[in-house]
Amino acid sequence: MSQHSYVHLLKPLSSQSKPSKLKPPQEILSTSEPHPSTDRFMRIAVVLDRVGVSSSTLYSWMAEGLFPQQIKIGRTSVWSENEIYAWMDQQKEANL
């Protein structure tokens, strides 16, 4: 059985495209060094399930810079799985 390739659905990056305004907190970037091929996108329902909070709490944390920002792909919002897990590890360490 062959695997499907979705590469053709992605828009090519141009030199004129604007960089994303939304960046995850710097602390998370410095503690997380994932291999690019192991990172996956998570949709809101999965993020809420993993973190265990309501969507209003999650968006409040994002507005305060306490949680990784979503990545917009078209009209869809996703989060980096590695950034979410790095954030969770950071919270565990802070509460030891």
C-alpha positions in Angstrom: 0.0 0.0 0.0 1.5 3.4 -1.0 1.7 6.3 1.3 0.0 9.6 0.3 2.1 12.7 -0.2 0.7 16.0 0.8 3.7 18.0 -0.3 1.8 19.3 -3.3 -0.7 21.0 -1.0 1.9 23.2 0.7 2.5 26.7 -0.7 6.1 27.4 -1.6 7.9 29.9 0.5 8.9 33.0 -1.4 11.5 35.6 -0.5 8.6 38.1 -0.3 6.5 36.2 2.3 6.2 37.8 5.7 7.6 36.0 8.7 5.1 34.8 11.2 4.3 37.4 13.9 3.5 34.6 16.4 6.6 33.1 18.1 6.7 30.7 21.0 8.2 31.9 24.2 12.0 32.0 24.0 12.5 29.7 27.0 10.7 26.9 25.3 12.9 27.3 22.2 16.1 27.1 24.2 15.0 24.0 26.1 13.6 22.1 23.1 15.9 20.9 20.4 13.7 18.5 18.4 14.8 16.8 15.3 12.6 18.4 12.5 11.4 15.1 11.2 10.0 14.1 14.6 7.8 17.2 15.1 4.1 17.0 14.3 1.3 19.4 14.3 -1.5 19.1 16.9 -5.0 20.6 16.5 -6.7 22.4 19.4 -8.7 19.4 20.6 -5.5 17.3 21.0 -3.7 20.2 22.7 -6.6 20.7 25.2 -6.6 16.9 25.9 -2.9 16.8 26.5 -2.7 19.9 28.6 -6.0 19.3 30.4 -7.3 22.9 30.5 -10.2 24.7 28.8 -9.8 26.6 25.6 -10.3 29.9 27.4 -7.5 29.1 29.8 -5.2 28.1 26.9 -5.9 31.3 25.0 -5.4 33.4 28.1 -2.0 31.8 28.7 -1.1 32.4 25.1 -2.1 36.1 25.3 0.1 36.4 28.5 3.0 34.7 26.7 2.8 31.7 29.1 2.1 29.1 26.4 3.4 28.4 22.9 1.6 30.3 20.2 -0.4 28.5 17.5 0.8 28.3 13.9 -1.7 29.3 11.2 -1.8 27.1 8.2 -4.4 28.6 6.0 -7.5 28.9 8.2 -6.3 26.1 10.5 -4.5 26.6 13.8 -2.0 24.0 14.9 0.7 23.7 17.6 4.1 22.1 17.5 3.9 18.8 19.4 7.6 19.2 20.5 6.9 22.7 21.8 3.8 21.6 23.7 5.7 18.7 25.3 8.7 20.9 26.1 6.3 23.4 27.8 4.8 20.5 29.8 8.3 19.4 30.9 9.1 22.9 31.9 6.0 23.1 34.0 6.9 19.9 35.8 10.5 21.1 36.5 9.2 24.4 37.9 6.9 22.6 40.3 9.5 20.2 41.8 
